[in-house]
Amino acid sequence: MSEDVDFNKKHDLIIDKVKELCERHPEVIGDYRKLIQYYHYYVDGFKMFVPMEVLERLTQPESVTRAYRKLVEKGIVDPDAKVKFARNVQRENYKKYYGRT
């Protein structure tokens, strides 16, 4: 149960921070690249910015992670058992928290 509480608190905070970023910096709305960059800069304290002209040429983060998941699904990339277990735990936590079945 404590694991669920910790997960929920962490994701409540992430949602709050993303909402705050969207309100303070509306330019992040609709652009995952900017949202990720601003999140790392303002929330995580990674005080470096990729110049906007470079950032705009980068592939959307969700496209990269979807491609990775597709490779795993097809068995082309095979994470080790420890990684698979941790991802399964995370997947279940996400389902519980975000209400997906």
Backbone as XML, in Angstrom:
<?xml version="1.0"?>
<chain id="A" units="angstrom">
  <residue number="1" name="MET">
    <atom name="N" x="0.826" y="-1.200" z="0.000"/>
    <atom name="CA" x="0.000" y="0.000" z="0.000"/>
    <atom name="C" x="0.866" y="1.259" z="0.000"/>
  </residue>
  <residue number="2" name="SER">
    <atom name="N" x="1.928" y="1.254" z="0.777"/>
    <atom name="CA" x="2.814" y="2.414" z="0.857"/>
    <atom name="C" x="3.409" y="2.749" z="-0.506"/>
  </residue>
  <residue number="3" name="GLU">
    <atom name="N" x="3.722" y="1.703" z="-1.286"/>
    <atom name="CA" x="4.257" y="1.906" z="-2.629"/>
    <atom name="C" x="3.265" y="2.674" z="-3.495"/>
  </residue>
  <residue number="4" name="ASP">
    <atom name="N" x="1.969" y="2.311" z="-3.384"/>
    <atom name="CA" x="0.922" y="3.009" z="-4.134"/>
    <atom name="C" x="0.829" y="4.473" z="-3.711"/>
  </residue>
  <residue number="5" name="VAL">
    <atom name="N" x="0.908" y="4.715" z="-2.408"/>
    <atom name="CA" x="0.823" y="6.083" z="-1.884"/>
    <atom name="C" x="1.993" y="6.918" z="-2.409"/>
  </residue>
  <residue number="6" name="ASP">
    <atom name="N" x="3.194" y="6.357" z="-2.356"/>
    <atom name="CA" x="4.373" y="7.065" z="-2.858"/>
    <atom name="C" x="4.231" y="7.365" z="-4.352"/>
  </residue>
  <residue number="7" name="PHE">
    <atom name="N" x="3.779" y="6.379" z="-5.112"/>
    <atom name="CA" x="3.583" y="6.557" z="-6.550"/>
    <atom name="C" x="2.569" y="7.672" z="-6.795"/>
  </residue>
  <residue number="8" name="ASN">
    <atom name="N" x="1.447" y="7.608" z="-6.090"/>
    <atom name="CA" x="0.396" y="8.611" z="-6.266"/>
    <atom name="C" x="0.885" y="10.006" z="-5.911"/>
  </residue>
  <residue number="9" name="LYS">
    <atom name="N" x="1.594" y="10.142" z="-4.812"/>
    <atom name="CA" x="2.131" y="11.452" z="-4.416"/>
    <atom name="C" x="3.079" y="11.994" z="-5.480"/>
  </residue>
  <residue number="10" name="LYS">
    <atom name="N" x="3.940" y="11.126" z="-5.969"/>
    <atom name="CA" x="4.902" y="11.542" z="-6.990"/>
    <atom name="C" x="4.172" y="12.038" z="-8.241"/>
  </residue>
  <residue number="11" name="HIS">
    <atom name="N" x="3.154" y="11.311" z="-8.667"/>
    <atom name="CA" x="2.452" y="11.689" z="-9.892"/>
    <atom name="C" x="1.499" y="12.859" z="-9.684"/>
  </residue>
  <residue number="12" name="ASP">
    <atom name="N" x="0.963" y="13.000" z="-8.478"/>
    <atom name="CA" x="0.206" y="14.219" z="-8.162"/>
    <atom name="C" x="1.100" y="15.433" z="-8.321"/>
  </residue>
  <residue number="13" name="LEU">
    <atom name="N" x="2.322" y="15.334" z="-7.820"/>
    <atom name="CA" x="3.275" y="16.438" z="-7.910"/>
    <atom name="C" x="3.652" y="16.723" z="-9.364"/>
  </residue>
  <residue number="14" name="ILE">
    <atom name="N" x="3.884" y="15.672" z="-10.140"/>
    <atom name="CA" x="4.230" y="15.858" z="-11.557"/>
    <atom name="C" x="3.084" y="16.573" z="-12.277"/>
  </residue>
  <residue number="15" name="ILE">
    <atom name="N" x="1.864" y="16.134" z="-12.036"/>
    <atom name="CA" x="0.708" y="16.777" z="-12.675"/>
    <atom name="C" x="0.633" y="18.248" z="-12.267"/>
  </residue>
  <residue number="16" name="ASP">
    <atom name="N" x="0.817" y="18.511" z="-10.985"/>
    <atom name="CA" x="0.788" y="19.904" z="-10.513"/>
    <atom name="C" x="1.868" y="20.746" z="-11.200"/>
  </residue>
  <residue number="17" name="LYS">
    <atom name="N" x="3.052" y="20.191" z="-11.328"/>
    <atom name="CA" x="4.166" y="20.930" z="-11.947"/>
    <atom name="C" x="3.916" y="21.158" z="-13.440"/>
  </residue>
  <residue number="18" name="VAL">
    <atom name="N" x="3.377" y="20.151" z="-14.133"/>
    <atom name="CA" x="3.073" y="20.315" z="-15.561"/>
    <atom name="C" x="1.987" y="21.372" z="-15.744"/>
  </residue>
  <residue number="19" name="LYS">
    <atom name="N" x="0.970" y="21.337" z="-14.901"/>
    <atom name="CA" x="-0.097" y="22.346" z="-14.966"/>
    <atom name="C" x="0.475" y="23.745" z="-14.757"/>
  </residue>
  <residue number="20" name="GLU">
    <atom name="N" x="1.334" y="23.870" z="-13.758"/>
    <atom name="CA" x="1.969" y="25.159" z="-13.476"/>
    <atom name="C" x="2.804" y="25.641" z="-14.670"/>
  </residue>
  <residue number="21" name="LEU">
    <atom name="N" x="3.563" y="24.726" z="-15.272"/>
    <atom name="CA" x="4.359" y="25.099" z="-16.440"/>
    <atom name="C" x="3.463" y="25.565" z="-17.587"/>
  </residue>
  <residue number="22" name="CYS">
    <atom name="N" x="2.355" y="24.871" z="-17.805"/>
    <atom name="CA" x="1.433" y="25.253" z="-18.878"/>
    <atom name="C" x="0.821" y="26.628" z="-18.624"/>
  </residue>
  <residue number="23" name="GLU">
    <atom name="N" x="0.555" y="26.923" z="-17.371"/>
    <atom name="CA" x="-0.012" y="28.231" z="-17.033"/>
    <atom name="C" x="1.020" y="29.349" z="-17.152"/>
  </residue>
  <residue number="24" name="ARG">
    <atom name="N" x="2.237" y="29.092" z="-16.696"/>
    <atom name="CA" x="3.284" y="30.122" z="-16.714"/>
    <atom name="C" x="3.947" y="30.283" z="-18.074"/>
  </residue>
  <residue number="25" name="HIS">
    <atom name="N" x="3.982" y="29.203" z="-18.827"/>
    <atom name="CA" x="4.686" y="29.195" z="-20.115"/>
    <atom name="C" x="3.792" y="28.542" z="-21.164"/>
  </residue>
  <residue number="26" name="PRO">
    <atom name="N" x="2.773" y="29.244" z="-21.643"/>
    <atom name="CA" x="1.828" y="28.635" z="-22.580"/>
    <atom name="C" x="2.470" y="28.106" z="-23.870"/>
  </residue>
  <residue number="27" name="GLU">
    <atom name="N" x="3.681" y="28.530" z="-24.146"/>
    <atom name="CA" x="4.359" y="28.031" z="-25.344"/>
    <atom name="C" x="4.670" y="26.538" z="-25.263"/>
  </residue>
  <residue number="28" name="VAL">
    <atom name="N" x="4.602" y="25.933" z="-24.070"/>
    <atom name="CA" x="4.855" y="24.488" z="-23.947"/>
    <atom name="C" x="3.643" y="23.657" z="-24.326"/>
  </residue>
  <residue number="29" name="ILE">
    <atom name="N" x="2.480" y="24.287" z="-24.356"/>
    <atom name="CA" x="1.255" y="23.557" z="-24.672"/>
    <atom name="C" x="1.305" y="23.123" z="-26.135"/>
  </residue>
  <residue number="30" name="GLY">
    <atom name="N" x="1.184" y="21.838" z="-26.370"/>
    <atom name="CA" x="1.195" y="21.334" z="-27.736"/>
    <atom name="C" x="2.563" y="20.988" z="-28.277"/>
  </residue>
  <residue number="31" name="ASP">
    <atom name="N" x="3.610" y="21.167" z="-27.479"/>
    <atom name="CA" x="4.960" y="20.824" z="-27.945"/>
    <atom name="C" x="5.681" y="20.069" z="-26.836"/>
  </residue>
  <residue number="32" name="TYR">
    <atom name="N" x="5.698" y="18.747" z="-26.945"/>
    <atom name="CA" x="6.325" y="17.927" z="-25.916"/>
    <atom name="C" x="7.797" y="18.278" z="-25.723"/>
  </residue>
  <residue number="33" name="ARG">
    <atom name="N" x="8.470" y="18.653" z="-26.810"/>
    <atom name="CA" x="9.896" y="18.971" z="-26.686"/>
    <atom name="C" x="10.088" y="20.139" z="-25.732"/>
  </residue>
  <residue number="34" name="LYS">
    <atom name="N" x="9.302" y="21.187" z="-25.914"/>
    <atom name="CA" x="9.416" y="22.345" z="-25.031"/>
    <atom name="C" x="8.977" y="21.993" z="-23.617"/>
  </residue>
  <residue number="35" name="LEU">
    <atom name="N" x="7.903" y="21.239" z="-23.502"/>
    <atom name="CA" x="7.422" y="20.853" z="-22.185"/>
    <atom name="C" x="8.501" y="20.081" z="-21.420"/>
  </residue>
  <residue number="36" name="ILE">
    <atom name="N" x="9.122" y="19.116" z="-22.075"/>
    <atom name="CA" x="10.172" y="18.324" z="-21.431"/>
    <atom name="C" x="11.345" y="19.217" z="-21.053"/>
  </residue>
  <residue number="37" name="GLN">
    <atom name="N" x="11.758" y="20.079" z="-21.958"/>
    <atom name="CA" x="12.890" y="20.966" z="-21.674"/>
    <atom name="C" x="12.579" y="21.880" z="-20.491"/>
  </residue>
  <residue number="38" name="TYR">
    <atom name="N" x="11.416" y="22.489" z="-20.494"/>
    <atom name="CA" x="11.039" y="23.372" z="-19.394"/>
    <atom name="C" x="10.904" y="22.598" z="-18.086"/>
  </residue>
  <residue number="39" name="TYR">
    <atom name="N" x="10.358" y="21.396" z="-18.143"/>
    <atom name="CA" x="10.214" y="20.579" z="-16.937"/>
    <atom name="C" x="11.591" y="20.286" z="-16.342"/>
  </residue>
  <residue number="40" name="HIS">
    <atom name="N" x="12.508" y="19.839" z="-17.185"/>
    <atom name="CA" x="13.856" y="19.541" z="-16.687"/>
    <atom name="C" x="14.527" y="20.798" z="-16.134"/>
  </residue>
  <residue number="41" name="TYR">
    <atom name="N" x="14.315" y="21.926" z="-16.793"/>
    <atom name="CA" x="14.953" y="23.178" z="-16.377"/>
    <atom name="C" x="14.349" y="23.713" z="-15.079"/>
  </residue>
  <residue number="42" name="TYR">
    <atom name="N" x="13.046" y="23.907" z="-15.060"/>
    <atom name="CA" x="12.394" y="24.569" z="-13.930"/>
    <atom name="C" x="12.078" y="23.638" z="-12.762"/>
  </residue>
  <residue number="43" name="VAL">
    <atom name="N" x="11.799" y="22.381" z="-13.019"/>
    <atom name="CA" x="11.404" y="21.463" z="-11.951"/>
    <atom name="C" x="12.589" y="20.625" z="-11.482"/>
  </residue>
  <residue number="44" name="ASP">
    <atom name="N" x="13.292" y="20.012" z="-12.431"/>
    <atom name="CA" x="14.384" y="19.111" z="-12.063"/>
    <atom name="C" x="15.698" y="19.832" z="-11.783"/>
  </residue>
  <residue number="45" name="GLY">
    <atom name="N" x="15.785" y="21.096" z="-12.165"/>
    <atom name="CA" x="16.996" y="21.860" z="-11.886"/>
    <atom name="C" x="18.133" y="21.631" z="-12.858"/>
  </residue>
  <residue number="46" name="PHE">
    <atom name="N" x="17.838" y="21.038" z="-14.008"/>
    <atom name="CA" x="18.861" y="20.849" z="-15.042"/>
    <atom name="C" x="18.974" y="22.159" z="-15.796"/>
  </residue>
  <residue number="47" name="LYS">
    <atom name="N" x="19.862" y="23.011" z="-15.352"/>
    <atom name="CA" x="19.913" y="24.400" z="-15.803"/>
    <atom name="C" x="20.661" y="24.578" z="-17.123"/>
  </residue>
  <residue number="48" name="MET">
    <atom name="N" x="20.169" y="23.883" z="-18.126"/>
    <atom name="CA" x="20.697" y="24.048" z="-19.480"/>
    <atom name="C" x="19.501" y="24.070" z="-20.421"/>
  </residue>
  <residue number="49" name="PHE">
    <atom name="N" x="19.586" y="24.893" z="-21.417"/>
    <atom name="CA" x="18.549" y="24.943" z="-22.437"/>
    <atom name="C" x="19.151" y="24.577" z="-23.780"/>
  </residue>
  <residue number="50" name="VAL">
    <atom name="N" x="18.428" y="23.782" z="-24.519"/>
    <atom name="CA" x="18.783" y="23.545" z="-25.909"/>
    <atom name="C" x="18.227" y="24.745" z="-26.666"/>
  </residue>
  <residue number="51" name="PRO">
    <atom name="N" x="19.030" y="25.387" z="-27.504"/>
    <atom name="CA" x="18.518" y="26.541" z="-28.251"/>
    <atom name="C" x="17.248" y="26.171" z="-29.024"/>
  </residue>
  <residue number="52" name="MET">
    <atom name="N" x="16.300" y="27.093" z="-29.075"/>
    <atom name="CA" x="15.000" y="26.812" z="-29.691"/>
    <atom name="C" x="15.123" y="26.342" z="-31.139"/>
  </residue>
  <residue number="53" name="GLU">
    <atom name="N" x="16.044" y="26.902" z="-31.900"/>
    <atom name="CA" x="16.174" y="26.471" z="-33.292"/>
    <atom name="C" x="16.651" y="25.022" z="-33.380"/>
  </residue>
  <residue number="54" name="VAL">
    <atom name="N" x="17.367" y="24.550" z="-32.381"/>
    <atom name="CA" x="17.779" y="23.146" z="-32.316"/>
    <atom name="C" x="16.620" y="22.306" z="-31.773"/>
  </residue>
  <residue number="55" name="LEU">
    <atom name="N" x="16.006" y="22.774" z="-30.707"/>
    <atom name="CA" x="14.901" y="22.060" z="-30.076"/>
    <atom name="C" x="13.790" y="21.756" z="-31.080"/>
  </residue>
  <residue number="56" name="GLU">
    <atom name="N" x="13.464" y="22.713" z="-31.911"/>
    <atom name="CA" x="12.383" y="22.539" z="-32.882"/>
    <atom name="C" x="12.702" y="21.492" z="-33.936"/>
  </residue>
  <residue number="57" name="ARG">
    <atom name="N" x="13.981" y="21.170" z="-34.121"/>
    <atom name="CA" x="14.363" y="20.135" z="-35.088"/>
    <atom name="C" x="14.398" y="18.743" z="-34.458"/>
  </residue>
  <residue number="58" name="LEU">
    <atom name="N" x="14.337" y="18.675" z="-33.121"/>
    <atom name="CA" x="14.414" y="17.383" z="-32.441"/>
    <atom name="C" x="13.114" y="16.599" z="-32.615"/>
  </residue>
  <residue number="59" name="THR">
    <atom name="N" x="13.244" y="15.296" z="-32.644"/>
    <atom name="CA" x="12.085" y="14.418" z="-32.719"/>
    <atom name="C" x="11.307" y="14.510" z="-31.414"/>
  </residue>
  <residue number="60" name="GLN">
    <atom name="N" x="9.979" y="14.464" z="-31.523"/>
    <atom name="CA" x="9.143" y="14.514" z="-30.326"/>
    <atom name="C" x="9.495" y="13.337" z="-29.406"/>
  </residue>
  <residue number="61" name="PRO">
    <atom name="N" x="9.644" y="13.585" z="-28.105"/>
    <atom name="CA" x="10.002" y="12.510" z="-27.168"/>
    <atom name="C" x="9.032" y="11.328" z="-27.216"/>
  </residue>
  <residue number="62" name="GLU">
    <atom name="N" x="7.750" y="11.589" z="-27.345"/>
    <atom name="CA" x="6.767" y="10.505" z="-27.374"/>
    <atom name="C" x="6.964" y="9.615" z="-28.605"/>
  </residue>
  <residue number="63" name="SER">
    <atom name="N" x="7.386" y="10.195" z="-29.722"/>
    <atom name="CA" x="7.646" y="9.387" z="-30.923"/>
    <atom name="C" x="8.804" y="8.427" z="-30.699"/>
  </residue>
  <residue number="64" name="VAL">
    <atom name="N" x="9.835" y="8.890" z="-30.014"/>
    <atom name="CA" x="10.991" y="8.045" z="-29.729"/>
    <atom name="C" x="10.592" y="6.912" z="-28.784"/>
  </residue>
  <residue number="65" name="THR">
    <atom name="N" x="9.846" y="7.230" z="-27.719"/>
    <atom name="CA" x="9.477" y="6.184" z="-26.766"/>
    <atom name="C" x="8.477" y="5.200" z="-27.370"/>
  </residue>
  <residue number="66" name="ARG">
    <atom name="N" x="7.598" y="5.671" z="-28.240"/>
    <atom name="CA" x="6.674" y="4.748" z="-28.921"/>
    <atom name="C" x="7.432" y="3.792" z="-29.822"/>
  </residue>
  <residue number="67" name="ALA">
    <atom name="N" x="8.429" y="4.302" z="-30.533"/>
    <atom name="CA" x="9.232" y="3.442" z="-31.405"/>
    <atom name="C" x="9.962" y="2.382" z="-30.575"/>
  </residue>
  <residue number="68" name="TYR">
    <atom name="N" x="10.495" y="2.793" z="-29.441"/>
    <atom name="CA" x="11.172" y="1.851" z="-28.556"/>
    <atom name="C" x="10.204" y="0.766" z="-28.076"/>
  </residue>
  <residue number="69" name="ARG">
    <atom name="N" x="9.009" y="1.181" z="-27.631"/>
    <atom name="CA" x="8.022" y="0.209" z="-27.156"/>
    <atom name="C" x="7.624" y="-0.764" z="-28.264"/>
  </residue>
  <residue number="70" name="LYS">
    <atom name="N" x="7.533" y="-0.280" z="-29.497"/>
    <atom name="CA" x="7.187" y="-1.151" z="-30.626"/>
    <atom name="C" x="8.295" y="-2.184" z="-30.850"/>
  </residue>
  <residue number="71" name="LEU">
    <atom name="N" x="9.552" y="-1.780" z="-30.742"/>
    <atom name="CA" x="10.668" y="-2.718" z="-30.889"/>
    <atom name="C" x="10.639" y="-3.775" z="-29.787"/>
  </residue>
  <residue number="72" name="VAL">
    <atom name="N" x="10.307" y="-3.375" z="-28.579"/>
    <atom name="CA" x="10.188" y="-4.337" z="-27.474"/>
    <atom name="C" x="9.028" y="-5.283" z="-27.748"/>
  </residue>
  <residue number="73" name="GLU">
    <atom name="N" x="7.897" y="-4.725" z="-28.173"/>
    <atom name="CA" x="6.707" y="-5.536" z="-28.470"/>
    <atom name="C" x="7.007" y="-6.593" z="-29.527"/>
  </residue>
  <residue number="74" name="LYS">
    <atom name="N" x="7.792" y="-6.228" z="-30.543"/>
    <atom name="CA" x="8.130" y="-7.157" z="-31.623"/>
    <atom name="C" x="9.264" y="-8.110" z="-31.251"/>
  </residue>
  <residue number="75" name="GLY">
    <atom name="N" x="9.880" y="-7.907" z="-30.093"/>
    <atom name="CA" x="10.975" y="-8.772" z="-29.667"/>
    <atom name="C" x="12.313" y="-8.424" z="-30.288"/>
  </residue>
  <residue number="76" name="ILE">
    <atom name="N" x="12.395" y="-7.283" z="-30.937"/>
    <atom name="CA" x="13.651" y="-6.860" z="-31.571"/>
    <atom name="C" x="14.608" y="-6.332" z="-30.510"/>
  </residue>
  <residue number="77" name="VAL">
    <atom name="N" x="14.072" y="-5.649" z="-29.520"/>
    <atom name="CA" x="14.829" y="-5.198" z="-28.358"/>
    <atom name="C" x="14.282" y="-5.974" z="-27.173"/>
  </residue>
  <residue number="78" name="ASP">
    <atom name="N" x="15.174" y="-6.534" z="-26.369"/>
    <atom name="CA" x="14.741" y="-7.377" z="-25.261"/>
    <atom name="C" x="15.406" y="-6.920" z="-23.959"/>
  </residue>
  <residue number="79" name="PRO">
    <atom name="N" x="14.707" y="-6.080" z="-23.186"/>
    <atom name="CA" x="15.270" y="-5.647" z="-21.905"/>
    <atom name="C" x="15.452" y="-6.848" z="-20.970"/>
  </residue>
  <residue number="80" name="ASP">
    <atom name="N" x="16.403" y="-6.753" z="-20.053"/>
    <atom name="CA" x="16.628" y="-7.880" z="-19.142"/>
    <atom name="C" x="15.471" y="-8.025" z="-18.152"/>
  </residue>
  <residue number="81" name="ALA">
    <atom name="N" x="15.457" y="-9.137" z="-17.434"/>
    <atom name="CA" x="14.346" y="-9.493" z="-16.544"/>
    <atom name="C" x="14.103" y="-8.436" z="-15.470"/>
  </residue>
  <residue number="82" name="LYS">
    <atom name="N" x="15.157" y="-7.852" z="-14.938"/>
    <atom name="CA" x="15.013" y="-6.824" z="-13.896"/>
    <atom name="C" x="14.273" y="-5.605" z="-14.441"/>
  </residue>
  <residue number="83" name="VAL">
    <atom name="N" x="14.632" y="-5.192" z="-15.647"/>
    <atom name="CA" x="13.972" y="-4.050" z="-16.292"/>
    <atom name="C" x="12.520" y="-4.395" z="-16.594"/>
  </residue>
  <residue number="84" name="LYS">
    <atom name="N" x="12.258" y="-5.583" z="-17.113"/>
    <atom name="CA" x="10.888" y="-6.009" z="-17.422"/>
    <atom name="C" x="10.024" y="-6.002" z="-16.164"/>
  </residue>
  <residue number="85" name="PHE">
    <atom name="N" x="10.568" y="-6.524" z="-15.071"/>
    <atom name="CA" x="9.812" y="-6.560" z="-13.821"/>
    <atom name="C" x="9.486" y="-5.141" z="-13.359"/>
  </residue>
  <residue number="86" name="ALA">
    <atom name="N" x="10.489" y="-4.264" z="-13.353"/>
    <atom name="CA" x="10.278" y="-2.882" z="-12.908"/>
    <atom name="C" x="9.252" y="-2.181" z="-13.791"/>
  </residue>
  <residue number="87" name="ARG">
    <atom name="N" x="9.287" y="-2.422" z="-15.090"/>
    <atom name="CA" x="8.313" y="-1.801" z="-15.996"/>
    <atom name="C" x="6.911" y="-2.330" z="-15.758"/>
  </residue>
  <residue number="88" name="ASN">
    <atom name="N" x="6.787" y="-3.620" z="-15.462"/>
    <atom name="CA" x="5.470" y="-4.189" z="-15.166"/>
    <atom name="C" x="4.883" y="-3.577" z="-13.900"/>
  </residue>
  <residue number="89" name="VAL">
    <atom name="N" x="5.716" y="-3.393" z="-12.893"/>
    <atom name="CA" x="5.261" y="-2.740" z="-11.662"/>
    <atom name="C" x="4.806" y="-1.319" z="-11.977"/>
  </residue>
  <residue number="90" name="GLN">
    <atom name="N" x="5.619" y="-0.594" z="-12.732"/>
    <atom name="CA" x="5.257" y="0.780" z="-13.114"/>
    <atom name="C" x="3.962" y="0.811" z="-13.918"/>
  </residue>
  <residue number="91" name="ARG">
    <atom name="N" x="3.814" y="-0.121" z="-14.850"/>
    <atom name="CA" x="2.622" y="-0.170" z="-15.684"/>
    <atom name="C" x="1.371" y="-0.332" z="-14.817"/>
  </residue>
  <residue number="92" name="GLU">
    <atom name="N" x="1.440" y="-1.224" z="-13.849"/>
    <atom name="CA" x="0.301" y="-1.435" z="-12.957"/>
    <atom name="C" x="0.016" y="-0.188" z="-12.122"/>
  </residue>
  <residue number="93" name="ASN">
    <atom name="N" x="1.066" y="0.466" z="-11.656"/>
    <atom name="CA" x="0.886" y="1.702" z="-10.892"/>
    <atom name="C" x="0.252" y="2.792" z="-11.759"/>
  </residue>
  <residue number="94" name="TYR">
    <atom name="N" x="0.698" y="2.904" z="-13.005"/>
    <atom name="CA" x="0.108" y="3.889" z="-13.922"/>
    <atom name="C" x="-1.366" y="3.590" z="-14.159"/>
  </residue>
  <residue number="95" name="LYS">
    <atom name="N" x="-1.686" y="2.322" z="-14.360"/>
    <atom name="CA" x="-3.081" y="1.938" z="-14.584"/>
    <atom name="C" x="-3.952" y="2.337" z="-13.400"/>
  </residue>
  <residue number="96" name="LYS">
    <atom name="N" x="-3.474" y="2.043" z="-12.203"/>
    <atom name="CA" x="-4.226" y="2.401" z="-10.999"/>
    <atom name="C" x="-4.382" y="3.905" z="-10.876"/>
  </residue>
  <residue number="97" name="TYR">
    <atom name="N" x="-3.291" y="4.622" z="-11.064"/>
    <atom name="CA" x="-3.298" y="6.063" z="-10.841"/>
    <atom name="C" x="-4.098" y="6.809" z="-11.907"/>
  </residue>
  <residue number="98" name="TYR">
    <atom name="N" x="-3.839" y="6.484" z="-13.165"/>
    <atom name="CA" x="-4.456" y="7.221" z="-14.266"/>
    <atom name="C" x="-5.784" y="6.601" z="-14.715"/>
  </residue>
  <residue number="99" name="GLY">
    <atom name="N" x="-6.185" y="5.497" z="-14.079"/>
    <atom name="CA" x="-7.500" y="4.923" z="-14.330"/>
    <atom name="C" x="-7.632" y="4.145" z="-15.615"/>
  </residue>
  <residue number="100" name="ARG">
    <atom name="N" x="-6.556" y="3.675" z="-16.153"/>
    <atom name="CA" x="-6.628" y="2.864" z="-17.376"/>
    <atom name="C" x="-6.690" y="1.401" z="-16.997"/>
  </residue>
  <residue number="101" name="THR">
    <atom name="N" x="-7.405" y="0.642" z="-17.797"/>
    <atom name="CA" x="-7.494" y="-0.801" z="-17.528"/>
    <atom name="C" x="-6.777" y="-1.575" z="-18.582"/>
  </residue>
</chain>
